Amino acid sequence: MSLRMQLWLIFLAPVLLVGGLYALGLSIPVPHLGRDYVIRLALPEAGQPVDLPEILGPEDRSRPLVVIDAGHGGHDPGASGGGFREKDLVLGLAKALRDQLVEEGGIRVALTRDDDTFLVLEERPEIARRLDADLFISIHADSSGEISTVSGASIYTLSNEASSEAAARFAERENEASALNGAVIAGQSEDVSNILVELSQRRVQQHSAEFASLITREGNGVLKFHPQRRRSAALGVLRAPDVPAVLYESGFITNPSDAARLASEEGRQQFAEVMARAIRIYFARQSGE
C-alpha cells in the first residue's frame, strides 16, 4: 500500500468509525477533560523509498536497467489533436517497448507510470536515479498548432543551449508543464536547475548522444523522422546527472498521419522493435568498454 494511501486511512478511519456509530444510534465513551492521552501511529521509516515502480525482467541486478517515462498523465493530457491525447499515445508506446524488452529477455525494465497517473516533472528522472538505472527514455508527442503538415519523430539530448528556436520552445513548454498544472516542487530555483545541468558528467552526455545516434540509425527506413531528427535543449526531465537520458519525440499529434500511426498496434510495434534493438546495441557497446 502506498504511503499516500496509508496517511489517508490514518486520518479518515476515526471519522468513518464515529460516523458509522452515529448512524446506528450508538455512542462511544469520551475521555474526561484534563487527562493526557497519547496516540501512537506506525509510519514508514524515514528515508525509505516509497512508490518506486516494479522492475520487470531478470532478477540478476547486474543486468542493465532501462527506465521508460511516458510523459504527462492524469489531469495533464499534454498535446491533443484529432481526438487523440498525448498522455494516452505515449503510454501505449512505453508499454509496447516494455513488453518487447521483457519478451526478448536479458534487460531489466521499469515504467515511471503504467496507468493514467500524473507525475511532477522532477519525479521522473528522480525515479531513474533512485532505481540506479543505466538508461532513461522519456517519450512524448509534439504539437504544431494549426499547422498539420509538420510530422516526424526527433530525439532530444540535454544541452544548456537549444539546438534551434523550435527546440527552445519545446523545452519551455515541457519544463512549464508542472507549473501549469499546479504541482511544482518547492525550492527548485533556476540557480539549482543550472547547477544540476553543470554537474552532468561529460561522459554521461556522450553516452546519451551515442544512444540517440543509435535510435536514428536503427530507425532509418522504419520510423518516420522529422528533417531535424537530432535536437538538444535544457529539458528538466533529462537532468539526472548520472543517468544517460534521451527524450524521444515520437511525432506530431496534430498531424493525422503521425497520430494514427502512433495509436496503431503496428506503429507501436515498429517503435518498440527499433528502440529495443538500439538499446541492446548500446548496452553491448558499454559492456565492451
C-alpha angles and dihedrals in degrees: 000000000000122000090242092056092046091055092048090052092048093056100034099045096074091046093050091046094052092043091052093049091048091051090053092049093247130130137208128215115263119214117247115258115256097041122112117237127183123202115202119201125191108228130176116271115270115263095021115137112255129200097355111164124255117266114225128197131041118009089220104109091203089071114096118263124219120195113202119201121200105203126238119355139164113033089355108078095175117209120355139192142145092017093306128116123207094226091059098045095048093046088055090051092047092052092047091054092046092052092047093052093046092049093050091046132205097085128082117223139187134179122221085217131007097182140034094299126143117229125188112243094247092052094064102066089033089062090054091048094048091049089051090236122191094209136017123202121185115194123207142156123223134222129218096190113224093352105094097175096074110099146153140077128277136185124227128202127185120275136155089228124046117242091226142359089260091053090050092052091048092050092049092051095047095043090052094048093097093047092051089053094048099246109109116148107241120242098031097124126181089253091056091048091051091050091052090053092048091050092056105115118242091228091055090051091050090052090050091052091047092053091047089054090051091054092055092044096049092041096050108122092006106060124044110241131195114247087252096049098162118059139159134204143152095271115173093212090063096051101103097124096210104040123077105235143179135183112221112208098201097196142290117306088199090063109083093212094050093046094048091049094050092048094050125091090232092052092049092049093050090051092047094050094048094046094045090051092050090049093052093048090048094053092043088057092047092052089050090057 
